[in-house]
């Protein structure tokens, strides 16, 4: 019997030596050695020593580092949203048209994650059908992006994709139907009859890359660089040989670098950005200071070079949950400094303050409101009221001023766990000192000041995560 017990003890010791790490094995050995002579009477000092050794051994065992977890398996996730809305609008920027609109939108994202690699392919397709005004639009975007984590504090990022907007048969306020005498044909309300055009349709490609750094807990900084090339449709009325400065295609190439920083605190978030942009047009001509002349067309001086801008825009934004998970308030401010690289005719400074608020109900319903202002003032070379080739400004000043405001209200009310009722209302306002185009000075009518309103309601279905 005693031999069998000794044999079992030996087997147990071998098992401990093989299965338990050295530091834990030594602790187990101390426990076993402290109670070898079970038949001997135990004094109080012996008992205290045994307890001390046992506690030390247990602490040593707990301090042993656990084995490294198995890397997670590759994760492929899919998500999608489908929405349908109906509503109406009154005015569309400088177009006074109004009517009813039905909008359908589908968006989705495929995401693949493996170790330090994260691939995403978000896509959007939206169609707006209008009634009472020819302002229907189809928009699509596919923008795959990849992020690769280098170490624990650095991400390398890249993006590349396509987007398009198809706007068939929109009334062109700069292009009117002319009779045999070259005078505009008036519609039933006495206004010039605008020709239909697709020239606001465009196709873009985008390529970019960046680096994102994790500076500290909940604090990041990044640098991003992006190229956007836009190819616009050409109007049937565009005459590149005889009138190349009118109805010019809006093709452009934009290079943009963004420096950014963000910190997320307990219930608040702060963000700072600096955008540096170079935007150059392919067909539009730069204009002379004060007069705005391009010299494009047959005869006379050589045409000015293509229009180009250097733009700098610093901005800050802050938001905080005034009532946790219930009421959030936000504020932002940006200033855009744009330099016309030729003679400064289009140079301007634009101040852009904004406010926002979000309110959430216990049933996950939410309401968001925002107000944004754009106060733009052109430079000292932007206008000469005595040039003779254009009318004086409304305030008889020497600088053009463009003020805009936009207020929006969005709501979301859950119907089921995957279906929400959604709504949106927006008010847009603009006031300038630009002289309006009238039949007295042109073949078309354009009022630069407007107040537009739109409201929509519908449902959205969500699937996946």
Buried (B, 14 or more C-beta within 10 A) or exposed (E): EEEEEEEEEEEEBEEBEEEBEEEBBEBBBBBBEBEEEEEEEEEEEBEEEBEEBBEEBEEBBEEEEEEEEEEEEEEEEEBBBBBBBEBBBBBBEBBBBBBEBBBBBBBBBBBBBEEEEBBBBBBBBBBBEBEEBBBBBBBBBBBBBBBBBEEEEEBBBEBBBBBBBBBBEBBBBBBBEBEEEEEBEBEEEEBBBBBEBBBBBBBBBBEBBBBBBBEEEEBBBBBBBBBBBBBBBBBEBBEEEEBBBBBBBBBBBBBBBBBBBBBEEEEBBBBBBBBBBBBBBBBBBBBBBBBBBBBBBEEEEEBBEBBBBBBEBBBEBBBBBEEEEEEBBBEBBBBBEBBBBBBBBBBBBBEBBBBBBBBBEEEEBBBBBBBBBBBBBBBEBBBBBEBEEBBBBBEEEBBBBBBBBBBBBBBBBBEEEEEBBBBBBBBBBBBBBBBBBEBEEBBBBBBBBBEBBBBBEBBBBBEEE
